[in-house]
Amino acid sequence: MAMVIPKSGYARFLKEGAQHFKGTEEAVQRNIEACVELSSQIQSAFGPNGMNKMMINHIEKLFVTNDAGTILKELEVQHPAAKMLVMATQMQEKQIGDGTNTVVIFGAALLEHASQLLNMGLSPSEIADGYESAVDKALEILPSLVVKKAEDLRNVEVVQKYLKSAIMSKQYDNVDFIAHLVAKACVQIVPTNTYNFNVDNIRVCKILGASVQSSKTMNGMIFLRGAEGEVKKMDKARVVVYTCPFDLTQTETKGTVLLESADELLKFSAGEETEVETVVKGLAENGVNVVVAAGKFGDLYVHFLNKYKIMGVRLTSKFDLRRLCRTTGAQAQARVCVPPRTSYGECDRVYTDEVGETEVTIFDKLSERGHVATIVVRGSSQSRMDDIERAIDDAVNTYKALTRDCQLLPGAGAVEVELARQIESFGEKCAGLEQYSIKKFAHALEALPKQIAENAGLDPTEVLSKIYAAHQEGQRNAGIDLLSGDVMDAVDADIYDLYSGKKSAIKLAADAAITILKIDQVCT
């Protein structure tokens, strides 16, 4: 009989093979190291001059992007502490749609500075208390740094300026062109009450070929498929939409038909044809000239559609059907029938075209206003178009955030430096040990402009000292000019950050860092 030696300590409560780490050195410092290492992998992707990362996920899909949200999602991070930082970025992506890289870099910088304080002898709870005081102070200072309110959200040229910062970090070379496309799309579909703006009403259609400069915005929708039947173009279209196949319905139960003569066979098929023609003729008599269905078009139905000069379009996505109903004003029908006239939609022009080598069907609303806008993205590769789509998504989410909170802050690192300057001054006045962590919070804010400068090939220390000197002289909007390496006025250069985005990023990064600092034991 084998001798069983009982385990001692905490290990006896755990299952066989389990590990546990406890204390500052084993648990807290290890968690900090994991988060700092995660941040170091994506720091080079931050800012307008950020480098791209090539990712191949578990299903062999290729991503070439510098979007931190996409990178972290495809990395599938397993470390529990680093995962908390990733969750904070996901929340930022969900709430604002931009600023994910800011959350990771700032959160990791807070933890890195906390590690230095731990080595000095401060306890995690003292550091956390100081960070909480610093966050409160930062959120108190932030409203005083607002430089502008984005009030004219129906002017394309004005909106374009507000969206540049969101696009600049991903598509620096084409920032003005893409900002104009997105601004035009947003202004076309924004409702009377801007608060009701829906990002789902802006669709991106990617067609391989040509250059990015061939991309365009249109009021309406484009589908990557041709029309059914012979009719390829229809002006002043009256549209009916079905959520089912445009075909004869077949019952689940099988039936047997006894035919005793050729006449009976002819009558049997004629009855079927009569039924189909009745439906198509009824649609034609009501003025319908475009039929959209969610399934296949039966041969018999296609024959009669051609006979009555009706255009047929097949869509497979229920989301596309919903958007098309919003675009045309049609009410979707669950079965093939002749619906009442109030259910029909209208479109100025429906036609098929060939873009590059791709056949497309276009529902074009020729008016300046509409319910759904489509941005047609062209590019030399799928990865390139995917990255442009991510830049467009960030810009659209920025517009949505502006419809809810229109306050704008100066960009180009100006806000971070001014916050750091004021928080450090606040830390000097604080008594007790928390002043150390408040000052470290200010130093952590400097990590963001430093990284922007470093990625642009500039000396971060020199650039930061220039910006600090400008802020000491009262130039609160002074930020980094990446082209010259000097200081510039971010407002004059039309570089803005969202107030709501910056506020959310600071809160989420600090909350994640404080939570990780307060973990003193890890069991796996």
LINFEN-V98247 format. One line per field, one symbol per residue. psi: psi as a letter, one per 30 degrees, with the letter a starting at -180 (. if undefined). Layout:
psi=???
This chain:
psi=kkkjjkllaffffllkflkkkkleeeeeeeeeeeeeeeeffgefgklegkllkjkjafggkkkjlgjeeeeeeffikfkeeeeeeeeeeeeeeeeeflgeeeeeeeeeeeeeeeeeeeffflleeeeeeeeeeeeeeefeeefffkflkjeiggjeeeeeeffeeeeefeieegeeeeeeeeeeeeeefklejffgkkfffjkkjkjklaleffllkljalkkhlalkafkfkklhkkkkkkglkilkkklekklkkjkfleeeeeeeeeeeeeeeeeeeeeeefggkgkkklfalkleeeeefeeeghkkkkkkfkfeeeeeeeeefglkkkfljajllfffklkkekklkljjbgkklkkjkjflflafkkkjjkllfleeeeeeeeeeeeeeeeeeeeefejgkklkagfeeeeeeeeeeeeeeefklaffeefeeeeeeeeffeeeeeeefggljeeeeeeeeeeeefggifgkakjfefgakljeeeghjlkkeeeeeeeeeeeeeeeeeeegjgkkk.
